[in-house]
Amino acid sequence: MELKDLIKNRRVAIGKTLEQVGKEVGVTKTTVLRWESGEIVDMRRDKISALAVSLETTPAYIMGWEDGEGNLDVGLIEHDTRLSPDEVDLIAKYKQLNGVGKAYVRDMLDMVVATDKYIK
């Protein structure tokens, strides 16, 4: 399924309007409509994350890397040229963790990102 279809199908499934999603993501309803029509295909990472929260799903689902059950398709990720091999490896390892492990990793990443010496 294409990105545009994943976004629209999920939005409709949870009963949100274009305006509600736009407000939660920090964009206009027109931008959400453009995502759903396929007019905009390259989304910023922060918008993908915010969209996933708004649509009550994961960024991996939005990107088409996992199904609605949370099953990751590592094969699709490995062929995504936007990700480095290290990023693919991190995602695959993250998916092996239980909820507590995932929360710990997110907390650790938040701490590292908040430290200037680790930022590009």
Long-range contacts (C-beta under 8 A, 24 or more apart in sequence): 1-64, 2-38, 2-64, 3-35, 3-38, 3-41, 3-43, 3-62, 3-63, 3-64, 4-35, 4-36, 4-37, 4-38, 4-41, 6-61, 6-62, 6-64, 7-32, 7-35, 7-36, 7-51, 7-55, 7-62, 8-36, 10-55, 10-56, 10-57, 10-61, 10-62, 11-36, 11-55, 14-55, 14-56, 16-54, 16-55, 20-54, 21-51, 21-54, 21-55, 24-50, 24-53, 24-54, 25-50, 25-51, 25-54, 26-50, 60-91, 65-91
